[in-house]
Each structure stands twice: as C-alpha cells, then as structure tokens.
Amino acid sequence: MQLIIFGSPGVGKGTQAKILSEKLQIPHISTGDILRQSVKDQTEAGKKAEKIMNRGELVPDDVMIDIIKDRLNKPDSKKGFILDGFPRTVIQAEALDNLLNELKLNNISIVNLTADENEIIKRLNRRRACKNCGKIFTLEQISGLKKCPSCKEENSFYLRDDDKEDVIRNRLAVFKSSTMPVIQYYQNKGKVITIDGIGSINEINDSILKSLRN
Ligand code: AMP
C-alpha cells in the first residue's frame, strides 16, 4: 500500500504514520525526520535546512524532491510506504506524481487529518521531543520521568524551536498558503479520505484503517 498522510503541523500525522507503519509493515517516510537527522549529522543540506526549519518555513522544493526520489528508490519502499510531511507544495505533488508514474505506482491513498487551529496550537505547545532519538511525547506522557521511555537517554526532553508559539503560528500560516492547495490538487482528482484528527490515538487509527479498507 502507498499512503500519504496529510494534515497541518501538530494534527498527529507522525503518531498515526508510525502506528500504521507497524500494523501494515511498510516504512514510515517522514521528511521532517529525514531533515532533522541531516541537521544532527551537520551535512551541507542539514546546515542549510536548520535555519529554515527553525523559522517554520519550507525547505526548497528541489531539495525535498531529491530527498524523496532517493528514499522511494530504496528497496524497502517497493513493498509500500507511508509519506508523512510530503508533498507540502503543489510543485512537490506534481513531482511525486511523475515519480510514482516512473515507479509504476498508480494507486496511492491520501488521508487528510483535520483539526481546529486552536487545538493544534495547544497540542504543539505541550509537545516535547527527545534530543537523542527524536521521539515526540506529550507533557503528560513524560511527567515525572528523567529518562526518555524510548532510548533511555537522561534529561533529554526539549521544546523544539519550531514548536515555540511564534514559530507554530508561522508554520500554520505556511500550511494555509502553500500546503492547503495540495489537498485541493488531490481533491480535484477525487482521491482524498478526510478523517477527524480529534479523538484518541486508537480511535483515529481505527477510522483510518477502516476507511482504507472501504
Ligand atoms: P515536520 O516534522 O513534518 O513538521 O517538518 C519539520 C520542518 O521540516 C517543516 O516545518 C519544514 O521546515 C521542513 N519540511 C519537512 N518536510 C518538508 C517538505 N515536504 N517541504 C518543505 N519543507 C519540509
């Protein structure tokens, strides 16, 4: 199965994509994670992306399209994949169409997770990442913990620069202006499954799986 999980920053795309990846046994491809890894590794691309990401803006399309081409050509993508965070512009969506044609994949599903903007701001502000493994937690999940539940690193929780409130507002504005048109692009092709992103993680996951089976 090839799946794009689409939605505004903080709507829960990453959380859902990870669970679906385990259940469906296909790779979770998050362009945000790939970029954060190159920032951590201080590659040339990472150094350039870091400043852009910290402002909540978009990394240039050509850089992102190269990243995705590279990733989808890896052998594990042959059995399917879940894209999280790509495409984020209509140019990226068109490039993805061409790439999928080349790879002879023409049955991609698009799930659009939706949530109210105030809810998103609240959620992102209450999110913490582990600086060692990158995993995201809510404040409730890590309350009283000294070690990351995932990688066991001590005192590793931090508020990502791009989860600070002024940057969140910028990310939401960029989402509206550059990324919302992508959903329209797919809606014009009649291909979008819309799912309410408010609710428990399991309920939302069940709704996604049910809608994919229909
Ligand atoms: P995410 O973790 O998906 O919210 O991504 C974090 C940041 O990485 C975004 O705010 C952008 O700066 C950058 N980014 C991730 N994916 C893309 C993309 N497809 N196009 C442009 N920038 C991206």
Boltz pocket constraint, residues with backbone or C-beta under 6 A from the ligand:
constraints:
  - pocket:
      binder: B
      contacts: [[A, 9], [A, 31], [A, 32], [A, 33], [A, 35], [A, 49], [A, 52], [A, 53], [A, 54], [A, 56], [A, 57], [A, 58], [A, 59], [A, 60], [A, 64], [A, 84], [A, 85], [A, 86], [A, 87], [A, 88], [A, 89], [A, 92], [A, 162], [A, 171]]
      max_distance: 6.0
